[in-house]
Amino acid sequence: MARISTGDPDAALDIVQDSMLKLVKRYRDRPAREWPPLFYRILGNTITDWHRQRQRTWKVFDRWFGMNDEDGDALESLPNLTSEQPEGLVAIADNMAMVEQAINALSLRQQQAFMLRCWAGFSTAETADAMGCTQGTVKTLYSRAMHNVRLTLTPDKPDTR
């Protein structure tokens, strides 16, 4: 979640590490079954804080130096599958780049709902606990995220919503 949201593997590792430390410091006395939703809530908040800090920092640099935000290449972080043929590797990289692009186009809350429901396999209730919102909000965010991802990945198909 952090890597896709930030586009920076190093920042993502820092965010995950900070989130884990916050979980241990604040909630180590809680039962282990409560840790996953707590961790994902902390992770989501830490990602939001990172985006806010980055936005403030870039506003200062933009104003002073006229710099633009340049994100790293998402393909650099893909695993090296040496057993695949080159054509297969190119197809996998292209597909992953398209999926990451579709996810990056989502709002931060939609990204979180999508990642928790689709990739982490959380239920609606678990996702709501992790995100600190209602189940109805999770359903709405996830539905909109799925719709937007489908539109991005299949732009030539008509909208069936």
NUMARVO-642055 format. One record per residue: y, z, x of N, C-alpha, C in turn. Coordinates in nm, 2 decimals. Example, Ala and Ser with C-alpha at 12.3 -4.5 7.8 and 13.67 -1.06 7.14 Angstrom:
@n_north:-0.57&n_up:0.78&n_east:1.32&ca_north:-0.45&ca_up:0.78&ca_east:1.23&c_north:-0.33&c_up:0.78&c_east:1.32
@n_north:-0.22&n_up:0.71&n_east:1.28&ca_north:-0.11&ca_up:0.71&ca_east:1.37&c_north:0.00&c_up:0.79&c_east:1.29
END
This chain:
@n_north:-0.12&n_up:0.00&n_east:0.08&ca_north:0.00&ca_up:0.00&ca_east:0.00&c_north:0.12&c_up:0.00&c_east:0.09
@n_north:0.13&n_up:0.08&n_east:0.19&ca_north:0.25&ca_up:0.10&ca_east:0.27&c_north:0.27&c_up:-0.03&c_east:0.35
@n_north:0.16&n_up:-0.09&n_east:0.40&ca_north:0.18&ca_up:-0.21&ca_east:0.48&c_north:0.23&c_up:-0.33&c_east:0.40
@n_north:0.18&n_up:-0.34&n_east:0.28&ca_north:0.23&ca_up:-0.45&ca_east:0.19&c_north:0.37&c_up:-0.42&c_east:0.15
@n_north:0.40&n_up:-0.30&n_east:0.12&ca_north:0.53&ca_up:-0.27&ca_east:0.07&c_north:0.64&c_up:-0.28&c_east:0.18
@n_north:0.60&n_up:-0.25&n_east:0.30&ca_north:0.70&ca_up:-0.25&ca_east:0.41&c_north:0.70&c_up:-0.39&c_east:0.48
@n_north:0.59&n_up:-0.45&n_east:0.49&ca_north:0.57&ca_up:-0.57&ca_east:0.57&c_north:0.57&c_up:-0.54&c_east:0.72
@n_north:0.56&n_up:-0.41&n_east:0.75&ca_north:0.57&ca_up:-0.37&ca_east:0.89&c_north:0.45&c_up:-0.28&c_east:0.92
@n_north:0.35&n_up:-0.32&n_east:0.99&ca_north:0.23&ca_up:-0.23&ca_east:1.01&c_north:0.26&c_up:-0.10&c_east:1.08
@n_north:0.36&n_up:-0.10&n_east:1.17&ca_north:0.40&ca_up:0.02&ca_east:1.24&c_north:0.47&c_up:0.12&c_east:1.15
@n_north:0.56&n_up:0.07&n_east:1.07&ca_north:0.63&ca_up:0.16&ca_east:0.97&c_north:0.53&c_up:0.21&c_east:0.87
@n_north:0.43&n_up:0.12&n_east:0.83&ca_north:0.33&ca_up:0.17&ca_east:0.73&c_north:0.25&c_up:0.28&c_east:0.79
@n_north:0.21&n_up:0.27&n_east:0.91&ca_north:0.13&ca_up:0.38&ca_east:0.97&c_north:0.21&c_up:0.51&c_east:0.98
@n_north:0.34&n_up:0.50&n_east:1.01&ca_north:0.43&ca_up:0.62&ca_east:1.01&c_north:0.44&c_up:0.68&c_east:0.87
@n_north:0.45&n_up:0.59&n_east:0.77&ca_north:0.46&ca_up:0.64&ca_east:0.63&c_north:0.34&c_up:0.71&c_east:0.59
@n_north:0.22&n_up:0.65&n_east:0.62&ca_north:0.09&ca_up:0.72&ca_east:0.58&c_north:0.08&c_up:0.85&c_east:0.65
@n_north:0.11&n_up:0.85&n_east:0.78&ca_north:0.10&ca_up:0.97&ca_east:0.86&c_north:0.19&c_up:1.08&c_east:0.80
@n_north:0.31&n_up:1.05&n_east:0.77&ca_north:0.41&ca_up:1.14&ca_east:0.71&c_north:0.36&c_up:1.19&c_east:0.58
@n_north:0.30&n_up:1.10&n_east:0.50&ca_north:0.25&ca_up:1.14&ca_east:0.37&c_north:0.13&c_up:1.24&c_east:0.38
@n_north:0.04&n_up:1.21&n_east:0.48&ca_north:-0.07&ca_up:1.30&ca_east:0.50&c_north:-0.03&c_up:1.44&c_east:0.55
@n_north:0.07&n_up:1.44&n_east:0.64&ca_north:0.13&ca_up:1.57&ca_east:0.68&c_north:0.19&c_up:1.65&c_east:0.57
@n_north:0.26&n_up:1.58&n_east:0.48&ca_north:0.32&ca_up:1.65&ca_east:0.37&c_north:0.22&c_up:1.70&c_east:0.27
@n_north:0.11&n_up:1.63&n_east:0.25&ca_north:0.00&ca_up:1.67&ca_east:0.17&c_north:-0.06&c_up:1.80&c_east:0.22
@n_north:-0.09&n_up:1.80&n_east:0.35&ca_north:-0.15&ca_up:1.91&ca_east:0.42&c_north:-0.06&c_up:2.04&c_east:0.41
@n_north:0.07&n_up:2.02&n_east:0.44&ca_north:0.16&ca_up:2.13&ca_east:0.45&c_north:0.18&c_up:2.19&c_east:0.31
@n_north:0.19&n_up:2.11&n_east:0.21&ca_north:0.23&ca_up:2.16&ca_east:0.08&c_north:0.11&c_up:2.19&c_east:-0.01
@n_north:0.00&n_up:2.12&n_east:0.00&ca_north:-0.10&ca_up:2.13&ca_east:-0.10&c_north:-0.24&c_up:2.16&c_east:-0.05
@n_north:-0.25&n_up:2.21&n_east:0.07&ca_north:-0.38&ca_up:2.24&ca_east:0.13&c_north:-0.46&c_up:2.35&c_east:0.05
@n_north:-0.39&n_up:2.43&n_east:-0.02&ca_north:-0.46&ca_up:2.53&ca_east:-0.10&c_north:-0.51&c_up:2.48&c_east:-0.24
@n_north:-0.48&n_up:2.36&n_east:-0.27&ca_north:-0.52&ca_up:2.30&ca_east:-0.40&c_north:-0.67&c_up:2.25&c_east:-0.38
@n_north:-0.74&n_up:2.25&n_east:-0.50&ca_north:-0.88&ca_up:2.19&ca_east:-0.49&c_north:-0.88&c_up:2.05&c_east:-0.44
@n_north:-0.98&n_up:2.01&n_east:-0.37&ca_north:-1.00&ca_up:1.88&ca_east:-0.31&c_north:-0.99&c_up:1.77&c_east:-0.42
@n_north:-1.03&n_up:1.79&n_east:-0.54&ca_north:-1.03&ca_up:1.68&ca_east:-0.64&c_north:-0.89&c_up:1.65&c_east:-0.68
@n_north:-0.79&n_up:1.74&n_east:-0.65&ca_north:-0.65&ca_up:1.71&ca_east:-0.68&c_north:-0.58&c_up:1.63&c_east:-0.57
@n_north:-0.64&n_up:1.62&n_east:-0.45&ca_north:-0.57&ca_up:1.56&ca_east:-0.34&c_north:-0.54&c_up:1.41&c_east:-0.36
@n_north:-0.63&n_up:1.33&n_east:-0.41&ca_north:-0.60&ca_up:1.18&ca_east:-0.41&c_north:-0.47&c_up:1.15&c_east:-0.49
@n_north:-0.46&n_up:1.20&n_east:-0.62&ca_north:-0.34&ca_up:1.17&ca_east:-0.69&c_north:-0.21&c_up:1.23&c_east:-0.62
@n_north:-0.23&n_up:1.35&n_east:-0.57&ca_north:-0.11&ca_up:1.41&ca_east:-0.50&c_north:-0.07&c_up:1.32&c_east:-0.38
@n_north:-0.17&n_up:1.28&n_east:-0.30&ca_north:-0.14&ca_up:1.19&ca_east:-0.18&c_north:-0.07&c_up:1.06&c_east:-0.22
@n_north:-0.12&n_up:1.00&n_east:-0.33&ca_north:-0.06&ca_up:0.87&ca_east:-0.37&c_north:0.08&c_up:0.89&c_east:-0.42
@n_north:0.11&n_up:1.01&n_east:-0.49&ca_north:0.24&ca_up:1.04&ca_east:-0.53&c_north:0.33&c_up:1.06&c_east:-0.41
@n_north:0.29&n_up:1.13&n_east:-0.31&ca_north:0.36&ca_up:1.15&ca_east:-0.19&c_north:0.39&c_up:1.02&c_east:-0.12
@n_north:0.28&n_up:0.94&n_east:-0.11&ca_north:0.29&ca_up:0.81&ca_east:-0.04&c_north:0.39&c_up:0.72&c_east:-0.11
@n_north:0.39&n_up:0.72&n_east:-0.25&ca_north:0.48&ca_up:0.64&ca_east:-0.32&c_north:0.63&c_up:0.68&c_east:-0.30
@n_north:0.65&n_up:0.81&n_east:-0.30&ca_north:0.78&ca_up:0.87&ca_east:-0.27&c_north:0.83&c_up:0.84&c_east:-0.13
@n_north:0.74&n_up:0.85&n_east:-0.04&ca_north:0.77&ca_up:0.82&ca_east:0.10&c_north:0.81&c_up:0.67&c_east:0.12
@n_north:0.73&n_up:0.58&n_east:0.06&ca_north:0.77&ca_up:0.44&ca_east:0.06&c_north:0.90&c_up:0.42&c_east:0.00
@n_north:0.93&n_up:0.48&n_east:-0.11&ca_north:1.06&ca_up:0.46&ca_east:-0.17&c_north:1.17&c_up:0.51&c_east:-0.08
@n_north:1.15&n_up:0.63&n_east:-0.02&ca_north:1.25&ca_up:0.68&ca_east:0.08&c_north:1.27&c_up:0.59&c_east:0.19
@n_north:1.16&n_up:0.53&n_east:0.24&ca_north:1.17&ca_up:0.43&ca_east:0.35&c_north:1.26&c_up:0.31&c_east:0.31
@n_north:1.24&n_up:0.26&n_east:0.19&ca_north:1.31&ca_up:0.14&ca_east:0.15&c_north:1.46&c_up:0.18&c_east:0.13
@n_north:1.49&n_up:0.30&n_east:0.08&ca_north:1.63&ca_up:0.35&ca_east:0.07&c_north:1.70&c_up:0.36&c_east:0.20
@n_north:1.63&n_up:0.42&n_east:0.30&ca_north:1.68&ca_up:0.44&ca_east:0.43&c_north:1.71&c_up:0.30&c_east:0.50
@n_north:1.61&n_up:0.21&n_east:0.48&ca_north:1.62&ca_up:0.08&ca_east:0.54&c_north:1.74&c_up:0.00&c_east:0.48
@n_north:1.76&n_up:0.01&n_east:0.35&ca_north:1.87&ca_up:-0.05&ca_east:0.28&c_north:2.00&c_up:0.00&c_east:0.33
@n_north:2.01&n_up:0.13&n_east:0.34&ca_north:2.14&ca_up:0.19&ca_east:0.40&c_north:2.16&c_up:0.14&c_east:0.54
@n_north:2.06&n_up:0.14&n_east:0.62&ca_north:2.07&ca_up:0.10&ca_east:0.76&c_north:2.11&c_up:-0.05&c_east:0.77
@n_north:2.05&n_up:-0.14&n_east:0.69&ca_north:2.08&ca_up:-0.28&ca_east:0.70&c_north:2.22&c_up:-0.31&c_east:0.65
@n_north:2.26&n_up:-0.23&n_east:0.55&ca_north:2.40&ca_up:-0.25&ca_east:0.50&c_north:2.50&c_up:-0.23&c_east:0.61
@n_north:2.48&n_up:-0.12&n_east:0.69&ca_north:2.57&ca_up:-0.10&ca_east:0.80&c_north:2.56&c_up:-0.21&c_east:0.91
@n_north:2.44&n_up:-0.25&n_east:0.94&ca_north:2.43&ca_up:-0.36&ca_east:1.04&c_north:2.48&c_up:-0.49&c_east:0.99
@n_north:2.46&n_up:-0.52&n_east:0.86&ca_north:2.51&ca_up:-0.64&ca_east:0.81&c_north:2.67&c_up:-0.64&c_east:0.81
@n_north:2.72&n_up:-0.53&n_east:0.78&ca_north:2.87&ca_up:-0.52&ca_east:0.78&c_north:2.93&c_up:-0.53&c_east:0.92
@n_north:2.86&n_up:-0.47&n_east:1.02&ca_north:2.92&ca_up:-0.46&ca_east:1.15&c_north:2.88&c_up:-0.58&c_east:1.23
@n_north:2.76&n_up:-0.63&n_east:1.22&ca_north:2.71&ca_up:-0.73&ca_east:1.31&c_north:2.68&c_up:-0.87&c_east:1.24
@n_north:2.68&n_up:-0.87&n_east:1.11&ca_north:2.64&ca_up:-0.99&ca_east:1.04&c_north:2.50&c_up:-1.03&c_east:1.06
@n_north:2.41&n_up:-0.93&n_east:1.08&ca_north:2.27&ca_up:-0.95&ca_east:1.10&c_north:2.20&c_up:-0.97&c_east:0.96
@n_north:2.08&n_up:-1.04&n_east:0.96&ca_north:2.00&ca_up:-1.05&ca_east:0.85&c_north:1.87&c_up:-0.98&c_east:0.87
@n_north:1.81&n_up:-0.94&n_east:0.76&ca_north:1.68&ca_up:-0.88&ca_east:0.76&c_north:1.57&c_up:-0.98&c_east:0.79
@n_north:1.50&n_up:-0.97&n_east:0.90&ca_north:1.39&ca_up:-1.06&ca_east:0.93&c_north:1.26&c_up:-0.98&c_east:0.93
@n_north:1.17&n_up:-1.02&n_east:0.84&ca_north:1.04&ca_up:-0.95&ca_east:0.83&c_north:0.94&c_up:-1.01&c_east:0.92
@n_north:0.85&n_up:-0.93&n_east:0.97&ca_north:0.74&ca_up:-0.98&ca_east:1.06&c_north:0.64&c_up:-1.07&c_east:0.98
@n_north:0.56&n_up:-1.14&n_east:1.06&ca_north:0.46&ca_up:-1.23&ca_east:1.00&c_north:0.35&c_up:-1.15&c_east:0.95
@n_north:0.32&n_up:-1.16&n_east:0.82&ca_north:0.20&ca_up:-1.09&ca_east:0.76&c_north:0.07&c_up:-1.13&c_east:0.81
@n_north:0.06&n_up:-1.26&n_east:0.86&ca_north:-0.07&ca_up:-1.31&ca_east:0.91&c_north:-0.11&c_up:-1.24&c_east:1.05
@n_north:-0.01&n_up:-1.18&n_east:1.12&ca_north:-0.04&ca_up:-1.11&ca_east:1.24&c_north:-0.14&c_up:-1.00&c_east:1.22
@n_north:-0.14&n_up:-0.93&n_east:1.10&ca_north:-0.22&ca_up:-0.82&ca_east:1.08&c_north:-0.36&c_up:-0.85&c_east:1.02
@n_north:-0.39&n_up:-0.98&n_east:1.00&ca_north:-0.52&ca_up:-1.01&ca_east:0.94&c_north:-0.63&c_up:-0.99&c_east:1.05
@n_north:-0.75&n_up:-0.95&n_east:1.00&ca_north:-0.86&ca_up:-0.92&ca_east:1.10&c_north:-0.90&c_up:-1.06&c_east:1.16
@n_north:-0.96&n_up:-1.05&n_east:1.28&ca_north:-1.01&ca_up:-1.16&ca_east:1.35&c_north:-1.16&c_up:-1.18&c_east:1.32
@n_north:-1.19&n_up:-1.28&n_east:1.24&ca_north:-1.33&ca_up:-1.30&ca_east:1.19&c_north:-1.39&c_up:-1.41&c_east:1.28
@n_north:-1.45&n_up:-1.37&n_east:1.39&ca_north:-1.49&ca_up:-1.47&ca_east:1.49&c_north:-1.61&c_up:-1.55&c_east:1.44
@n_north:-1.69&n_up:-1.50&n_east:1.34&ca_north:-1.81&ca_up:-1.57&ca_east:1.30&c_north:-1.77&c_up:-1.68&c_east:1.20
@n_north:-1.65&n_up:-1.69&n_east:1.15&ca_north:-1.61&ca_up:-1.80&ca_east:1.06&c_north:-1.57&c_up:-1.92&c_east:1.14
@n_north:-1.58&n_up:-2.04&n_east:1.07&ca_north:-1.54&ca_up:-2.16&ca_east:1.12&c_north:-1.38&c_up:-2.16&c_east:1.11
@n_north:-1.32&n_up:-2.24&n_east:1.20&ca_north:-1.17&ca_up:-2.24&ca_east:1.19&c_north:-1.11&c_up:-2.28&c_east:1.06
@n_north:-1.18&n_up:-2.38&n_east:0.99&ca_north:-1.13&ca_up:-2.42&ca_east:0.86&c_north:-1.13&c_up:-2.30&c_east:0.76
@n_north:-1.24&n_up:-2.22&n_east:0.77&ca_north:-1.26&ca_up:-2.11&ca_east:0.68&c_north:-1.15&c_up:-2.00&c_east:0.71
@n_north:-1.12&n_up:-1.98&n_east:0.84&ca_north:-1.02&ca_up:-1.88&ca_east:0.87&c_north:-0.89&c_up:-1.92&c_east:0.82
@n_north:-0.86&n_up:-2.05&n_east:0.83&ca_north:-0.73&ca_up:-2.10&ca_east:0.78&c_north:-0.72&c_up:-2.08&c_east:0.63
@n_north:-0.82&n_up:-2.11&n_east:0.56&ca_north:-0.82&ca_up:-2.09&ca_east:0.41&c_north:-0.81&c_up:-1.94&c_east:0.38
@n_north:-0.88&n_up:-1.85&n_east:0.45&ca_north:-0.87&ca_up:-1.71&ca_east:0.42&c_north:-0.72&c_up:-1.66&c_east:0.45
@n_north:-0.67&n_up:-1.70&n_east:0.56&ca_north:-0.53&ca_up:-1.66&ca_east:0.60&c_north:-0.43&c_up:-1.71&c_east:0.49
@n_north:-0.45&n_up:-1.84&n_east:0.45&ca_north:-0.36&ca_up:-1.89&ca_east:0.35&c_north:-0.37&c_up:-1.82&c_east:0.22
@n_north:-0.49&n_up:-1.78&n_east:0.18&ca_north:-0.51&ca_up:-1.71&ca_east:0.05&c_north:-0.45&c_up:-1.57&c_east:0.06
@n_north:-0.47&n_up:-1.50&n_east:0.18&ca_north:-0.42&ca_up:-1.37&ca_east:0.20&c_north:-0.26&c_up:-1.37&c_east:0.20
@n_north:-0.21&n_up:-1.47&n_east:0.26&ca_north:-0.06&ca_up:-1.48&ca_east:0.27&c_north:-0.01&c_up:-1.50&c_east:0.13
@n_north:-0.07&n_up:-1.58&n_east:0.04&ca_north:-0.03&ca_up:-1.60&ca_east:-0.09&c_north:-0.04&c_up:-1.48&c_east:-0.17
@n_north:-0.14&n_up:-1.40&n_east:-0.16&ca_north:-0.16&ca_up:-1.27&ca_east:-0.23&c_north:-0.05&c_up:-1.18&c_east:-0.19
@n_north:-0.03&n_up:-1.16&n_east:-0.06&ca_north:0.07&ca_up:-1.07&ca_east:-0.01&c_north:0.21&c_up:-1.11&c_east:-0.06
@n_north:0.24&n_up:-1.24&n_east:-0.06&ca_north:0.36&ca_up:-1.29&ca_east:-0.11&c_north:0.38&c_up:-1.26&c_east:-0.25
@n_north:0.28&n_up:-1.27&n_east:-0.33&ca_north:0.28&ca_up:-1.24&ca_east:-0.47&c_north:0.31&c_up:-1.09&c_east:-0.50
@n_north:0.24&n_up:-1.01&n_east:-0.42&ca_north:0.26&ca_up:-0.86&ca_east:-0.43&c_north:0.40&c_up:-0.82&c_east:-0.38
@n_north:0.45&n_up:-0.88&n_east:-0.27&ca_north:0.58&ca_up:-0.85&ca_east:-0.22&c_north:0.69&c_up:-0.89&c_east:-0.32
@n_north:0.66&n_up:-0.99&n_east:-0.41&ca_north:0.76&ca_up:-1.03&ca_east:-0.51&c_north:0.78&c_up:-0.93&c_east:-0.62
@n_north:0.68&n_up:-0.83&n_east:-0.63&ca_north:0.69&ca_up:-0.73&ca_east:-0.74&c_north:0.79&c_up:-0.63&c_east:-0.71
@n_north:0.84&n_up:-0.56&n_east:-0.81&ca_north:0.92&ca_up:-0.44&ca_east:-0.79&c_north:0.84&c_up:-0.33&c_east:-0.72
@n_north:0.90&n_up:-0.23&n_east:-0.66&ca_north:0.83&ca_up:-0.13&ca_east:-0.59&c_north:0.73&c_up:-0.05&c_east:-0.69
@n_north:0.78&n_up:-0.02&n_east:-0.80&ca_north:0.69&ca_up:0.05&ca_east:-0.90&c_north:0.58&c_up:-0.03&c_east:-0.95
@n_north:0.60&n_up:-0.16&n_east:-0.97&ca_north:0.49&ca_up:-0.25&ca_east:-1.00&c_north:0.39&c_up:-0.27&c_east:-0.89
@n_north:0.44&n_up:-0.27&n_east:-0.76&ca_north:0.35&ca_up:-0.27&ca_east:-0.65&c_north:0.26&c_up:-0.15&c_east:-0.65
@n_north:0.32&n_up:-0.03&n_east:-0.67&ca_north:0.24&ca_up:0.09&ca_east:-0.67&c_north:0.14&c_up:0.09&c_east:-0.78
@n_north:0.18&n_up:0.05&n_east:-0.90&ca_north:0.08&ca_up:0.05&ca_east:-1.01&c_north:-0.03&c_up:-0.05&c_east:-0.98
@n_north:0.00&n_up:-0.17&n_east:-0.93&ca_north:-0.10&ca_up:-0.27&ca_east:-0.90&c_north:-0.19&c_up:-0.22&c_east:-0.79
@n_north:-0.14&n_up:-0.16&n_east:-0.68&ca_north:-0.22&ca_up:-0.12&ca_east:-0.57&c_north:-0.32&c_up:0.00&c_east:-0.61
@n_north:-0.26&n_up:0.09&n_east:-0.69&ca_north:-0.35&ca_up:0.20&ca_east:-0.73&c_north:-0.45&c_up:0.16&c_east:-0.83
@n_north:-0.42&n_up:0.08&n_east:-0.93&ca_north:-0.51&ca_up:0.04&ca_east:-1.03&c_north:-0.61&c_up:-0.07&c_east:-0.98
@n_north:-0.56&n_up:-0.17&n_east:-0.92&ca_north:-0.65&ca_up:-0.28&ca_east:-0.88&c_north:-0.72&c_up:-0.26&c_east:-0.75
@n_north:-0.65&n_up:-0.21&n_east:-0.65&ca_north:-0.71&ca_up:-0.20&ca_east:-0.51&c_north:-0.78&c_up:-0.07&c_east:-0.49
@n_north:-0.71&n_up:0.04&n_east:-0.53&ca_north:-0.77&ca_up:0.17&ca_east:-0.51&c_north:-0.87&c_up:0.21&c_east:-0.62
@n_north:-0.87&n_up:0.14&n_east:-0.73&ca_north:-0.96&ca_up:0.17&ca_east:-0.84&c_north:-0.93&c_up:0.29&c_east:-0.93
@n_north:-0.81&n_up:0.33&n_east:-0.93&ca_north:-0.77&ca_up:0.45&ca_east:-1.00&c_north:-0.77&c_up:0.42&c_east:-1.15
@n_north:-0.80&n_up:0.52&n_east:-1.24&ca_north:-0.79&ca_up:0.50&ca_east:-1.38&c_north:-0.64&c_up:0.51&c_east:-1.42
@n_north:-0.61&n_up:0.48&n_east:-1.54&ca_north:-0.47&ca_up:0.48&ca_east:-1.59&c_north:-0.41&c_up:0.63&c_east:-1.57
@n_north:-0.50&n_up:0.72&n_east:-1.61&ca_north:-0.45&ca_up:0.86&ca_east:-1.60&c_north:-0.43&c_up:0.91&c_east:-1.45
@n_north:-0.52&n_up:0.87&n_east:-1.37&ca_north:-0.51&ca_up:0.90&ca_east:-1.22&c_north:-0.38&c_up:0.83&c_east:-1.16
@n_north:-0.36&n_up:0.71&n_east:-1.20&ca_north:-0.24&ca_up:0.64&ca_east:-1.15&c_north:-0.11&c_up:0.71&c_east:-1.21
@n_north:-0.11&n_up:0.75&n_east:-1.33&ca_north:0.00&ca_up:0.81&ca_east:-1.39&c_north:0.03&c_up:0.94&c_east:-1.31
@n_north:-0.08&n_up:1.02&n_east:-1.28&ca_north:-0.06&ca_up:1.14&ca_east:-1.20&c_north:0.00&c_up:1.11&c_east:-1.07
@n_north:-0.06&n_up:1.01&n_east:-1.00&ca_north:-0.01&ca_up:0.98&ca_east:-0.87&c_north:0.13&c_up:0.93&c_east:-0.86
@n_north:0.17&n_up:0.85&n_east:-0.97&ca_north:0.31&ca_up:0.80&ca_east:-0.97&c_north:0.41&c_up:0.89&c_east:-1.03
@n_north:0.36&n_up:1.00&n_east:-1.10&ca_north:0.45&ca_up:1.09&ca_east:-1.17&c_north:0.52&c_up:1.03&c_east:-1.29
@n_north:0.44&n_up:0.96&n_east:-1.37&ca_north:0.50&ca_up:0.90&ca_east:-1.49&c_north:0.39&c_up:0.90&c_east:-1.60
@n_north:0.42&n_up:0.85&n_east:-1.72&ca_north:0.32&ca_up:0.85&ca_east:-1.83&c_north:0.22&c_up:0.74&c_east:-1.81
@n_north:0.11&n_up:0.75&n_east:-1.89&ca_north:0.01&ca_up:0.65&ca_east:-1.89&c_north:0.07&c_up:0.52&c_east:-1.95
@n_north:0.15&n_up:0.53&n_east:-2.04&ca_north:0.22&ca_up:0.41&ca_east:-2.10&c_north:0.30&c_up:0.33&c_east:-2.00
@n_north:0.37&n_up:0.41&n_east:-1.92&ca_north:0.45&ca_up:0.34&ca_east:-1.81&c_north:0.36&c_up:0.27&c_east:-1.72
@n_north:0.25&n_up:0.33&n_east:-1.68&ca_north:0.15&ca_up:0.27&ca_east:-1.59&c_north:0.10&c_up:0.14&c_east:-1.65
@n_north:0.06&n_up:0.15&n_east:-1.78&ca_north:0.01&ca_up:0.03&ca_east:-1.84&c_north:0.11&c_up:-0.08&c_east:-1.84
@n_north:0.23&n_up:-0.05&n_east:-1.87&ca_north:0.34&ca_up:-0.15&ca_east:-1.87&c_north:0.36&c_up:-0.21&c_east:-1.73
@n_north:0.37&n_up:-0.12&n_east:-1.63&ca_north:0.39&ca_up:-0.17&ca_east:-1.50&c_north:0.28&c_up:-0.26&c_east:-1.45
@n_north:0.16&n_up:-0.21&n_east:-1.48&ca_north:0.04&ca_up:-0.29&ca_east:-1.43&c_north:0.03&c_up:-0.42&c_east:-1.50
@n_north:0.06&n_up:-0.42&n_east:-1.63&ca_north:0.05&ca_up:-0.55&ca_east:-1.71&c_north:0.15&c_up:-0.65&c_east:-1.65
@n_north:0.27&n_up:-0.60&n_east:-1.63&ca_north:0.38&ca_up:-0.69&ca_east:-1.58&c_north:0.34&c_up:-0.74&c_east:-1.44
@n_north:0.29&n_up:-0.65&n_east:-1.36&ca_north:0.25&ca_up:-0.68&ca_east:-1.22&c_north:0.14&c_up:-0.79&c_east:-1.22
@n_north:0.04&n_up:-0.77&n_east:-1.31&ca_north:-0.07&ca_up:-0.87&ca_east:-1.31&c_north:-0.01&c_up:-1.01&c_east:-1.36
@n_north:0.07&n_up:-1.00&n_east:-1.46&ca_north:0.13&ca_up:-1.13&ca_east:-1.51&c_north:0.21&c_up:-1.20&c_east:-1.40
@n_north:0.29&n_up:-1.12&n_east:-1.33&ca_north:0.37&ca_up:-1.18&ca_east:-1.22&c_north:0.29&c_up:-1.23&c_east:-1.10
@n_north:0.18&n_up:-1.16&n_east:-1.07&ca_north:0.09&ca_up:-1.21&ca_east:-0.96&c_north:0.02&c_up:-1.34&c_east:-1.01
@n_north:-0.02&n_up:-1.34&n_east:-1.13&ca_north:-0.09&ca_up:-1.46&ca_east:-1.18&c_north:0.01&c_up:-1.58&c_east:-1.18
@n_north:0.13&n_up:-1.56&n_east:-1.22&ca_north:0.23&ca_up:-1.67&ca_east:-1.22&c_north:0.25&c_up:-1.72&c_east:-1.08
@n_north:0.26&n_up:-1.63&n_east:-0.99&ca_north:0.29&ca_up:-1.66&ca_east:-0.85&c_north:0.17&c_up:-1.74&c_east:-0.79
@n_north:0.05&n_up:-1.69&n_east:-0.82&ca_north:-0.07&ca_up:-1.76&ca_east:-0.76&c_north:-0.11&c_up:-1.88&c_east:-0.83
@n_north:-0.08&n_up:-1.90&n_east:-0.96&ca_north:-0.11&ca_up:-2.02&ca_east:-1.03&c_north:0.01&c_up:-2.08&c_east:-1.10
@n_north:0.11&n_up:-2.13&n_east:-1.02&ca_north:0.24&ca_up:-2.17&ca_east:-1.08&c_north:0.23&c_up:-2.29&c_east:-1.17
@n_north:0.13&n_up:-2.37&n_east:-1.16&ca_north:0.11&ca_up:-2.49&ca_east:-1.24&c_north:0.05&c_up:-2.47&c_east:-1.37
@n_north:-0.01&n_up:-2.35&n_east:-1.40&ca_north:-0.07&ca_up:-2.32&ca_east:-1.53&c_north:0.04&c_up:-2.27&c_east:-1.63
@n_north:0.02&n_up:-2.30&n_east:-1.75&ca_north:0.12&ca_up:-2.25&ca_east:-1.85&c_north:0.11&c_up:-2.10&c_east:-1.87
@n_north:0.23&n_up:-2.04&n_east:-1.91&ca_north:0.23&ca_up:-1.90&ca_east:-1.94&c_north:0.16&c_up:-1.87&c_east:-2.07
@n_north:0.06&n_up:-1.79&n_east:-2.07&ca_north:-0.02&ca_up:-1.76&ca_east:-2.19&c_north:0.01&c_up:-1.62&c_east:-2.24
@n_north:0.11&n_up:-1.56&n_east:-2.20&ca_north:0.14&ca_up:-1.43&ca_east:-2.25&c_north:0.20&c_up:-1.43&c_east:-2.39
END
